[in-house]
Structure formats: structure tokens, C-alpha cells
Amino acid sequence: MSFFDNTSRGLFTNMMGLDSLRLSLQEAVMRAMPDNTLEDEFTEAVLFVLSIRLNRLTGGAHDMTFSARCHQTTTQARFPPSRLIWRGMVAVIDLYCAAFRGEVAHCETAWYNHCSRGTVGQRRQERPLAPQHE
């Protein structure tokens, strides 16, 4: 019996109660989402927020995703061993995104997206002021 066949996987998940947990979480997410929202859109938004929080927790900028920081640090870190560690994280993240999302060079793309968004202060300055009615 192989661990990866359907029978053994079903036995393992049923034994651990994981199927019922997964289904209840899926139902809760579907109830919480607006009617016209796709599950992928919701997942991307949640992952984006979690990535920013992870970056904040690890000492990064408050408006940058962890993926963007990984790419930035591989090019701008002062010490070569530090660059090597961050490059390893980039490889893991990019491999995951390529395998499961079909996205190539995710960390580099995240960095370019971060640069195109600008900082929070720049975005506030670029917004047009409300018209003054006299």
C-alpha cells in the first residue's frame, strides 16, 4: 500500500479529522466572501496581507511584501552570506509560485510591483486634492 494512493490518503485524513476541518473552513470562507468574488481573488488578497505582515515581523518595510524584500535583499545586502540566504528564500518562493501558480520570477515581479506602487507618502502626494468649493 502506497502512502500516496487515494485509499491511504483518505484513511489518513479521515483518521485525523482533516477532511471535516477542511470542509468547514471552506464553507466559512465561502460564506464570508461577497457573492461576486472568486476564491482565487480572495486567496490572493489574504496572501498579500500575510506577506506584508511577515515582512513587518522580520524587520522589513511596512508597505513591502516579503517576496519583494527577498528580491531586494539579494541585490542590496552588504554581506555575501546574507545575500546567499535571501537568494535561497527567493529560490523556494519562486519554485512554489512556478509549480502551483504558474508564475515565473515571482519575487522579482513583486519587487517591480512594489516600486511601481511607490511608498505610502508618495501615493498620498500623487492623489489629487478634493476640489475646493467657494
Backbone hydrogen bonds, N-H to C=O, Kabsch-Sander energy under -0.5 kcal/mol:
donor,donor_aa,acceptor,acceptor_aa,energy
5,D,2,S,-1.0
9,R,5,D,-2.2
10,G,6,N,-2.3
11,L,7,T,-2.3
12,F,8,S,-2.4
13,T,9,R,-2.5
14,N,10,G,-2.3
15,M,11,L,-2.3
16,M,12,F,-1.9
17,G,13,T,-0.8
18,L,13,T,-2.1
19,D,13,T,-0.8
21,L,17,G,-1.4
22,R,18,L,-3.0
23,L,19,D,-2.6
24,S,20,S,-2.2
25,L,21,L,-2.3
26,Q,22,R,-2.4
27,E,23,L,-2.4
28,A,24,S,-2.1
29,V,25,L,-2.3
30,M,26,Q,-2.3
31,R,27,E,-2.1
32,A,28,A,-1.7
33,M,29,V,-1.6
37,T,34,P,-1.6
42,F,38,L,-1.9
43,T,39,E,-2.5
44,E,40,D,-2.5
45,A,41,E,-2.1
46,V,42,F,-2.3
47,L,43,T,-2.7
48,F,44,E,-2.2
49,V,45,A,-2.0
50,L,46,V,-2.6
51,S,47,L,-2.3
52,I,48,F,-2.0
53,R,49,V,-2.4
54,L,50,L,-2.6
55,N,51,S,-2.1
56,R,52,I,-2.2
57,L,53,R,-2.7
58,T,54,L,-1.6
59,G,56,R,-1.7
60,G,55,N,-3.4
64,M,61,A,-1.0
69,R,65,T,-2.1
70,C,66,F,-2.3
71,H,67,S,-2.0
72,Q,68,A,-2.6
73,T,69,R,-2.8
74,T,70,C,-1.6
75,T,71,H,-0.9
75,T,72,Q,-0.9
76,Q,72,Q,-1.8
77,A,73,T,-1.8
82,S,79,F,-0.5
83,R,79,F,-1.9
84,L,80,P,-2.2
85,I,81,P,-1.9
86,W,82,S,-2.4
87,R,83,R,-2.7
88,G,84,L,-1.8
89,M,85,I,-1.7
90,V,86,W,-2.4
91,A,87,R,-2.3
92,V,88,G,-2.1
93,I,89,M,-2.7
94,D,90,V,-3.1
95,L,91,A,-2.2
96,Y,92,V,-2.3
97,C,93,I,-2.7
98,A,94,D,-2.4
99,A,95,L,-2.5
100,F,96,Y,-2.9
101,R,97,C,-1.6
102,G,97,C,-0.7
103,E,97,C,-2.0
109,T,105,A,-2.4
110,A,106,H,-2.7
111,W,107,C,-2.0
112,Y,108,E,-2.4
113,N,109,T,-2.6
114,H,110,A,-2.3
115,C,111,W,-2.4
116,S,112,Y,-2.2
117,R,113,N,-1.7
118,G,114,H,-1.5
123,R,119,T,-2.3
124,R,120,V,-2.1
125,Q,121,G,-1.9
126,E,122,Q,-2.0
127,R,123,R,-1.1
133,H,131,P,-0.6
134,E,132,Q,-0.6
